[in-house]
């Protein structure tokens, strides 16, 4: 169970980031796209860290 929570949170963060990138592209807002990319990268990094800590 402890390995599932970081994966779910990372997936939620990536999904929210993808939504921000798509919405920013439709609205022609480069700031929203950048925030979405930062959110995606951050979610992946924190998800990997959480998984690595859960396996110790």
Residue, then its C-alpha position, 0 to 999 in steps of 0.5 A: x500500500x505504501x508504494x501505491x500512494x506516491x504513484x497515484x499522487x504522481x499520476x494525478x500531478x501529471x494529469x493536472x499538468x497535461x491539462x494545464x498544457x492543453x488548456x494553455x495551448x488552446x488559450x494561447x497562454x505560454x505561462x500556463x503551458x510553462x506551469x503545466x510543464x513544471x508541474x509534470x516534471x515536479x510530479x515525476x520527480x516527487x513520485x520517483x523519490x516517494x517510490x524509492x523511499x517506500x522501497x527502503 
